[in-house]
Amino acid sequence: MSYLDVNNLSFKYQEKPIFDGAEMRLFEGEHMVIVGPNGSGKTTLLKRYS
């Protein structure tokens, strides 16, 4: 059983797609790392959906 499920997550900034159709699953006790270049939406993902 998963602790967190995210399906079909999309986000645009000024009509520019930052991520589209993102999916992730986190199980209790697991750790997740989000990596990507500057401007790829890492902070937006955490602020918007936390």
C-alpha positions in Angstrom: 0.0 0.0 0.0 1.5 3.4 -1.0 1.8 6.3 1.4 1.4 8.9 -1.4 0.2 8.5 -5.0 0.3 11.3 -7.6 -1.2 10.7 -11.0 -1.4 12.8 -14.1 0.1 16.0 -12.5 0.5 18.9 -14.8 1.7 22.5 -14.3 2.2 25.5 -16.7 3.9 28.8 -16.0 2.9 31.6 -18.3 1.6 29.0 -20.8 4.9 27.1 -20.8 4.5 23.5 -19.7 6.8 22.9 -16.7 5.7 19.3 -16.2 2.9 17.3 -17.8 1.4 14.0 -16.8 3.9 13.4 -14.0 3.3 10.3 -11.8 5.0 9.2 -8.6 4.4 6.8 -5.8 6.0 6.9 -2.4 5.8 4.1 0.1 6.1 4.6 3.9 9.7 4.7 5.0 11.0 5.5 1.5 12.8 8.7 0.5 12.4 10.6 -2.7 14.8 13.0 -4.4 13.7 15.4 -7.1 16.4 16.5 -9.4 16.5 18.7 -12.5 18.0 21.9 -13.9 17.1 25.4 -12.8 13.6 26.3 -13.9 12.3 22.8 -14.3 9.6 23.1 -11.6 11.2 21.4 -8.5 10.4 24.1 -6.0 7.0 24.8 -7.7 6.1 21.1 -7.2 6.9 21.2 -3.5 5.2 24.6 -2.8 2.1 23.9 -4.9 1.3 20.4 -3.7 2.6 20.2 -0.2 
